[in-house]
Amino acid sequence: MKTVLPMEIVEAARVDSSGEFFTFNRIVLPMLKPAISVQLIFTFVESWNNYFLPALLLDKAEMKTVPIMIAQLRAADYSKFDLGKVYMFILLAILPVLLVYIFLSRYIVKGVTAGSVKG
């Protein structure tokens, strides 16, 4: 598997007598920001929308997570079914994910465009 990081850049930093800490913080880490941003988005979405483990472990009503509340509201009988609450909880579940994506998308776009510019 070919690495995303060109080793020639790391070797050039070593030739210029750059230490490992400086090479990682000033050269490697900025180049890996797009990959780290994507991983942060995936990790946040997976943990925010986790249903199985909280449903298995939590038993108190005040500790229920948003996906569990959505499932409980949808499972209610039709006389108690309030579609407004369901949509409000869906918005509450989507909004933080959307904000994290908007915040981290600039790093992804910079990483995609960085390889296309010569110079």
VOVO-703766 format. One record per residue (C-alpha): residue in one letter; x, y, z. Coordinates in steps of 0.05 Angstrom, whole numbers, plus 5000, padded with zeros to 4 digits. Layout:
# VOVO-703766
+------+------+------+------+
: code :    u :    v :    w :
+------+------+------+------+
:    A :    X :    Y :    Z :
...
+------+------+------+------+
//
This chain:
# VOVO-703766
+------+------+------+------+
: code :    u :    v :    w :
+------+------+------+------+
:    M : 5000 : 5000 : 5000 :
:    K : 5028 : 5067 : 4980 :
:    T : 5029 : 5119 : 5035 :
:    V : 4992 : 5185 : 5028 :
:    L : 5052 : 5222 : 5054 :
:    P : 5110 : 5229 : 5005 :
:    M : 5171 : 5203 : 5041 :
:    E : 5216 : 5249 : 4999 :
:    I : 5190 : 5308 : 5039 :
:    V : 5206 : 5275 : 5105 :
:    E : 5275 : 5255 : 5080 :
:    A : 5287 : 5327 : 5056 :
:    A : 5270 : 5352 : 5125 :
:    R : 5319 : 5303 : 5156 :
:    V : 5373 : 5326 : 5107 :
:    D : 5360 : 5397 : 5131 :
:    S : 5375 : 5373 : 5202 :
:    S : 5303 : 5377 : 5225 :
:    G : 5286 : 5337 : 5288 :
:    E : 5231 : 5286 : 5292 :
:    F : 5186 : 5330 : 5333 :
:    F : 5194 : 5390 : 5286 :
:    T : 5185 : 5346 : 5224 :
:    F : 5121 : 5316 : 5251 :
:    N : 5090 : 5381 : 5277 :
:    R : 5111 : 5428 : 5220 :
:    I : 5112 : 5382 : 5159 :
:    V : 5074 : 5317 : 5169 :
:    L : 5015 : 5341 : 5211 :
:    P : 4994 : 5397 : 5163 :
:    M : 4996 : 5348 : 5105 :
:    L : 4952 : 5299 : 5142 :
:    K : 4899 : 5349 : 5164 :
:    P : 4849 : 5327 : 5110 :
:    A : 4855 : 5254 : 5130 :
:    I : 4850 : 5271 : 5204 :
:    S : 4789 : 5315 : 5191 :
:    V : 4753 : 5259 : 5154 :
:    Q : 4769 : 5211 : 5210 :
:    L : 4743 : 5260 : 5261 :
:    I : 4678 : 5268 : 5223 :
:    F : 4668 : 5193 : 5217 :
:    T : 4684 : 5181 : 5290 :
:    F : 4638 : 5237 : 5313 :
:    V : 4580 : 5212 : 5270 :
:    E : 4589 : 5141 : 5294 :
:    S : 4591 : 5160 : 5367 :
:    W : 4535 : 5211 : 5363 :
:    N : 4487 : 5164 : 5328 :
:    N : 4506 : 5103 : 5368 :
:    Y : 4443 : 5065 : 5386 :
:    F : 4462 : 4994 : 5407 :
:    L : 4509 : 5005 : 5466 :
:    P : 4468 : 5061 : 5500 :
:    A : 4404 : 5021 : 5491 :
:    L : 4438 : 4961 : 5522 :
:    L : 4469 : 4997 : 5582 :
:    L : 4424 : 5056 : 5600 :
:    D : 4361 : 5043 : 5640 :
:    K : 4344 : 5112 : 5669 :
:    A : 4298 : 5156 : 5627 :
:    E : 4339 : 5219 : 5639 :
:    M : 4402 : 5186 : 5611 :
:    K : 4372 : 5164 : 5545 :
:    T : 4408 : 5188 : 5483 :
:    V : 4376 : 5222 : 5422 :
:    P : 4373 : 5159 : 5378 :
:    I : 4339 : 5121 : 5434 :
:    M : 4288 : 5177 : 5445 :
:    I : 4273 : 5178 : 5370 :
:    A : 4262 : 5103 : 5370 :
:    Q : 4217 : 5106 : 5432 :
:    L : 4175 : 5162 : 5402 :
:    R : 4167 : 5125 : 5337 :
:    A : 4148 : 5061 : 5373 :
:    A : 4091 : 5095 : 5412 :
:    D : 4020 : 5077 : 5393 :
:    Y : 3983 : 5121 : 5344 :
:    S : 3942 : 5156 : 5397 :
:    K : 4005 : 5182 : 5432 :
:    F : 4046 : 5190 : 5368 :
:    D : 4071 : 5262 : 5362 :
:    L : 4106 : 5273 : 5296 :
:    G : 4130 : 5343 : 5318 :
:    K : 4171 : 5313 : 5374 :
:    V : 4201 : 5261 : 5327 :
:    Y : 4222 : 5314 : 5277 :
:    M : 4250 : 5358 : 5333 :
:    F : 4293 : 5300 : 5358 :
:    I : 4315 : 5284 : 5287 :
:    L : 4337 : 5357 : 5279 :
:    L : 4372 : 5352 : 5346 :
:    A : 4409 : 5290 : 5321 :
:    I : 4428 : 5320 : 5254 :
:    L : 4448 : 5391 : 5275 :
:    P : 4513 : 5375 : 5313 :
:    V : 4536 : 5329 : 5257 :
:    L : 4523 : 5384 : 5207 :
:    L : 4561 : 5435 : 5249 :
:    V : 4621 : 5389 : 5256 :
:    Y : 4621 : 5376 : 5181 :
:    I : 4617 : 5450 : 5165 :
:    F : 4674 : 5465 : 5214 :
:    L : 4720 : 5410 : 5187 :
:    S : 4702 : 5413 : 5113 :
:    R : 4750 : 5471 : 5101 :
:    Y : 4809 : 5425 : 5118 :
:    I : 4783 : 5372 : 5070 :
:    V : 4775 : 5422 : 5014 :
:    K : 4844 : 5451 : 5027 :
:    G : 4873 : 5381 : 5023 :
:    V : 4839 : 5364 : 4958 :
:    T : 4860 : 5429 : 4925 :
:    A : 4931 : 5427 : 4953 :
:    G : 4951 : 5370 : 4908 :
:    S : 4923 : 5403 : 4846 :
:    V : 4965 : 5467 : 4849 :
:    K : 5036 : 5464 : 4823 :
:    G : 5086 : 5511 : 4853 :
+------+------+------+------+
//
